[in-house]
Amino acid sequence: MYHTVSYAFRNDDASIMTVDSVGWQNVSHPEYRCSSDARPDSGHVVFQYTLSGQGYLDIGGQTFSLSKGHALVVKVDDEHCYYYKEEGKQPWEFVWINIRGEEASRIWNLVIEKEGHVISRNADSPLIQELWNIIRLINQEKVTDRYRLSVQVYQWLLTLVQSSRDAEKDIGALSVNAIEKCKRFLRDNYASPITLDLLAQHCEINKHYLCRLFQRSEQTSPLAYLKDRRIEAALTMLRTTELPISLIGQKCGFESPSYFGKVFRQYMSMSPTEYRLNKLEFPYEAIYYE
């Protein structure tokens, strides 16, 4: 039939998000079916990653195959069914985690909106390795405290969100190198006059293509990224030096004091002078926009 190594946690604490169940399973019989209309765990979310073999997911009027390297991402309250139907063939081997808590449901919405109900990840990716780590903590270190498990789940969910965003902006290794080269140049030379032509020349890439790549990767333009770095530098200088404001604007790459003041107000809703004096509300030596 099938063999299971799994762990479940039962308590009445609804104040935190944590693990309901997690484990590894090896299915070899078509009787294995998980249907939303037969589940008692309303409000939960499920992630199930195929290690080998193949399963299937019916959701939204479509059927998706769950082959090696693919995971289903479903909310228990959404109508669906995932199952195995390859009797006599390779078993369906997978790891899964079932999470309860409103924050998990919110993150599921973000991932499903970006990637759908079936996502692809490598077995050695941080997302899958961290899931194995949760299983290891329970299995080997006997961690069962719901608060410690909650910390692990939050960390895993952040990895899921990050990997989902990375998958959305997947642009290939060469393009990633070009974007990193561009960002490094902007960070190192924010005080200098920089144009798209100069930036494209440095990165050895067409400026229009560079802008498209940068927008896809960073969800902003190269010049907007540059402006963020200039404002970050100005905020630090205003708080950590006694330099005149006009000189700070110049050192941060702004072409005139009036333009510096205009851009600064767009970010902080106050003038550079007001920010320098307003240490109670903004007691920070630095503010970052990445």
Residue, then its C-alpha position, 0 to 999 in steps of 0.5 A: m500500500y504505502h509507507t508513511v513517516s509523518y508528524a502531527f501537532r494538536n493544540d488550541d493555540a490559534s494566536i500563532m502560525t505553525v505546523d499542523s503536520v509534516g513528513w515524507q510519504n511513498v505511495s504505490h496504490p491508487e486508493y491514495r486521494c486527498s480531496s478538499d470535501a473530505r478534509p477536517d482541516s479547514g483554513h489550512v494550507v498544504f505544500q507537497y513536493t514530488l521527489s520521484g514518481q508522479g501524482y496529479l492535482d485536480i483544481g479549477g477545472q484542470t488536471f496538473s501532473l506532479s512529476k519530480g521537482h514539482a510541488l502543489v500549493v493548495k488551500v484546503d478550503d479551495e475545491h481540489c483533489y490530489y491523488y496517485k493513479e499509477e498502480g503497478k508503476q513507480p511509487w509517488e514519493f513526496v515530502w509535505i507540510n500542512i500549515r495553519g494560520e492566517e499568515a500562511s493563507r496570505i502567503w499562499n495567495l501571493v505564491i498562487e497569484k505569481e506561479g499558480h497551484v503547481i510550482s517547480r523547484n530543484a531538490d537542492s534548492p533552499l526551499i526544499q532543504e529547509l523543509w527537510n530541516i524541519i523534518r530533521l528537527i522533529n525526527q532527530e532533535k525531537v523538537t515539538d515546541r510549537y513556538r520553536l516550530s513556528v519560527q522554523v515555519y516562518q523562515w520556510l515561508l519567507t524562503l518560499v516567497q523569495s523563491s517565488r519572486d526569483a522564479e518570476k524574474d528568472i532571466g538566466a545566468l548571463s542576464v543576472n551577471a549583467i544586472e549585478k554589474c549594473k547595480r554594483f556600478l550604481r552603488d559605487n558611483y552614485a555621486s557621479p553623473i550617470t546616464l543610461d548610455l554610460l551605464a549601458q556602455h559599462c555593462e556592455i549591453n544595449k540600453h533598452y535591453l538593459c532597462r527591460l532586464f532591470q525592470r524584470s529583475e528588480q521591479t524598478s528602473p536603473l535610474a530609479y535604483l540610482k536615485d534610491r542609493r543617492i537618497e540613502a547616502a544623503l540620509t546618512m550624511l544628514r544624520t552623521t555629518e555637519l556638512p552644509i545641505s547643499l554640499i550633501g546634495q552635491k556629494c550625493g549626485f544631485e545636480s542642484p540644491s533645488y532638485f535635491g530638495k524636491v527629490f528628498r521631499q518625495y521620499m521623506s515628505m519633508s525637507p533635508t533641513e527638517y529631517r536633520l532636525n527631526k531626530l526624535e521621529f527618525p533617530y536612524e543613522a541610515i535608511y535603506y530602500e532595497 
